[in-house]
Amino acid sequence: MAPSIKVPIPNGQLNIAFKGDTPKISGLAESSPLYGIMKIGYSFEQLILGDGAIMEGLDTYELVAALNEHAEDKNRKLKMEMSLPAESTIVLQSGAHGLYIEDKFGKALLTRIAYDSPLRKELRVGMAVDAIELEDGYKVTGYSAEEFNEILDSSDNDAQRTLILRDPNSELSSRQCILPMYKKIDLPMGTTDEVGLRLTGEISKIASVKAGGPLAGTARPGFVIEMLKHPDGHEFRGLSGTQMTETIDGTSGADGRVVILKNPETNKLPSMATTKIMLPTNGTLEEMGISVKGSVATISDVADGSAYKGLMSNGFLVSTCGWGDGTEFQGLSDVELDEVIRDSSGLEGRYMVLENQNGVSPSIVNVELQPGKLGAVFKGAPPQLTRMTDESPLNGVVEIGMTVDTLKLSNGKTYYCMDTLEFTNALKAHGDDPSREIRFIKQSEVELTPEPDGQNQEYRPTADELTVELPTGKLSITFKGTEPPAIVSTVKDTSPLLGQVPSGMGVDVVIVNDREHMELNAADLAELLKATSTVPGRIMKLRDPDNKNEFSKIPDEVEIPLPSGKLGCTFSGKLPVAKSFKEGSPIASLIPPGMFVDMLKLADGYCVSGFGTRELVGLLGQFSKQEGRTLVLKNIKTERPSPKEETFPDEKQISLSTGKLGVSFKGSKQARISRLHEDSVLLGTVHVGMYLDTLTIPGGSCFSGMTAKEAARVLVDTKNVDGRLMVLKSPENKTLATRNIDNDDASIGGSSQDMSDNFSRRVG
């Protein structure tokens, strides 16, 4: 429960803006007498007047009306829950900002604001940093605190940094980096290492920018270098990460280089790597140290002393040559190009445009790895490269789709014919090996290397189905398979199940404490067996993996009935998932692993969906005494959660006991339930939001169409009367009874008052 604050408020205007059915502060003027005390996001709880009267359950309209009505009350007080706003947006000026952002509970939270920061009165500690947008249009969402801090530090001179913060309990943005469409930056003198750039990809992509380097805060990871312009007029367009690195390093002494950066998501990129080389006014190719050959002139050599060494490579095709007046030649042979360059000596603006013809990828690539992570994702048997990070040593070297043929370690040991699990386990086990080598192949062009002894026989099961009771402790069995089902790979000689579990069988179901775990791949299964190694009575069911249709599946949706009382279950996660069960839990065997709680239904027709874990736990507690509760579960891998929605029963009749009810109403035209107090006898029986249609008092009185104040007055004045009957209706029900209330009805007792005041009342 959020803390609250109660402050005296002076008479006169407060200059505070509220919004919402439950009023929340949406704005405070600096001229407000409560500026710096109240904060955006605080939620209204009570307005306490000088005479001791308490007004609560008001909506925004009613609160503003009450504040205005009692503006001259010098002794009034305002009680607010110190809740966080749904969202805050702030523009940071250049220089120090005084914000401390740290990773807490898996989110980047604002944990402290410096005492001298001008933002102290605008921002709230505890909010989650959701996004940062810089002056050039660069925007990131869903980043870690460390990454957000690095971006803020590197953009210290940016006077238009926009920080977007959200309530940490709300749904935060997913991880995303949005780059400007286009950016032109000056490249300082130096190599890629000296300017702090690391480039990868088939078209040069910035993988990382060194923090504190000359390009920090200017160049961004994810940008593609479309072109490098040399101060002498040379242009390098569409080069690969390796080629652009060589070009930048080869021109490191040039002052005045310019780089054109583009967002690869929003721009068409060059389909061919080209280099435009400006030639001197005078001179032949031979004098420039350039040799060409072929029916279409192709660079065959660049002499060591040539000014063009490092600007072009052997194999580059000369597609065009020309000079400043617009004359241009295309497709010349080696003899024709040599003649044109010789004859044009003395003309200004001569140039050649080269195309990189070395882009045909090889069928075999050998990669020597340094210690550390590979930053790549593989799938299948044999392992096929499906994805890699920008920082992966494979980026720009190995094509997506290539297959792992062999893995060789520094001690000479070589792995052959692996599946993905065997390959990744071997990589992890030898992560510190200083010279691991992977051989990648295009399997459509090159065959896998067989094991030296040729013994690559695969075991086939001799039984279609097998059930085994698992002992506690270590099983000494290895499994393989990145997709369900996990396949038994090896049963070691030390395994207590040796001779009982044959290799090659697929794991269908593992039963632990009456819960059936299905659709397990090798990694999921290994984690489950390890976590439950001390649990006796585990059962594992295996099947022939060829009988795929017979394997158990997690259902897309299932409904489970709940008994009244405590469930003995702990839920966790953004979507509520049953994490653990107490011994004797009545629902432990009913909730399949891999499913989340999507909806709660009650026997009276009340239904709620679209909740998080905290809301679900609160609802289960609120309705714990109710019979006929039902949970709707959905498959977490295949199904989407239902939208946030609340459905009420069309009508409910409630027989009221005598005494205190603990319920609040609001509504100036039609009373509706606005709150149920913690000690309410109606908790779990009625629902907030339902309209009070009729109230029948023994003795013949029947009231309908009452306002909140009228309903509260009638209920208070009849609290000692047994047998009262209250009829509630859904907000969607259009058949509410017509107004019928007699202010002088004898069954109410006491004198009547003006019952048209527009504020809500609590029924004591």
Buried (B, 14 or more C-beta within 10 A) or exposed (E): EEEBBEEEBEBEEBBBBBEEEBBBBBEBEEEBBBBEBBBBBBBBBBBBBBEEEEBBBBBBEBBBBBBEEBBEBEEBBBBBBBBBBBBBEBEBEEEEBBBBBBBBEEBBBBBEBEEEBEBEBBBBBBBBBBBBBBBBEBBBBBBBBEBBBBBBEBBBEBEEBBBBBBBBBEEBBEEEBBBBEBBEBEBBBBBBBBBBBBBBBBBBBBBBBBEEBBBBBBBBBBBBBBBBBBEBEBBBBBBBBBBBBBBBBBBBEBEEBBBBBBBBEEEEBBEEBBBBBBBEEEBBBEEBBBBBEEEBBBBBEBEEEBBBBBBBBEBBBBBBBBBEEEEEBEEBBBEBBBBBBEEBBEBEBBBBBBBBBEEEEBEEBBBEBEEEEBBBBBEBBBBBBEEBBBEBBBBBBBBEEBBBBBBBBEEEEBBBBBBBBBBBBBBEEBEEBEEBBBBBBBBEEBEBEEEEEEEEEEEEBEEEEBEBEBBEEEBBBBBBBBEBBBBBBEBEEEBBBEEEBBBBBBBBBBBBBEBBBBBBBBBBBBEBBEEBBEEEEBBBBBBBBEEEEEBBEBBEEBEBEBEBEEBBBBBEEEBBBBEEBEEEBBBBBBBBBBBBBBBBBBEBEBBBBEBBBEBBBEBBEEBBEBEEBBBBBBBBEEBEBBEEEBBBBEBBEBEBEEEBBBBBBBBBEBBBBBBBBEEBBBBBBBBEBBBBBBBBBEEEBBBBBBBBBBBBBBBBBBBEBEEBBBBBBBEEBEEBEEEEBEEEBEBBEEEBEEBEBBBBBBBE
